[in-house]
Amino acid sequence: MNLFFSYTDSTGATITEEQFKKAEDELYKSYDQQDVSFGRIYNESDNVFQELPDDIMEKILKKSYETFSGQISYDEFKEAVNTIRTSN
């Protein structure tokens, strides 16, 4: 599968990728930019996550969201998951 990207302005006129990125940077200059990473929190092939009790799954998902939104670090997330899994 080959991906093709095209860029247009608010009037529908074609613009270059560079023009798009410049406009994007200008439009969102007041927003903080940060790198985020995504990781798996369970082994899908073994359905480990799905086999957890609902209350445990809920706690882990909440911690996952806190990690995604930058409230806690990934290391804090891993520690919290270990605590959640062993406290029940």
Secondary structure, 3 states (H helix, E strand, C coil): CCCCCCEECCCCCEECHHHHHHHHHHHCCCCCCCCCCCCCCCCHHHCCCCCCCHHHHHHHHHHHHHHHCCCCCHHHHHHHHHHHHHCC
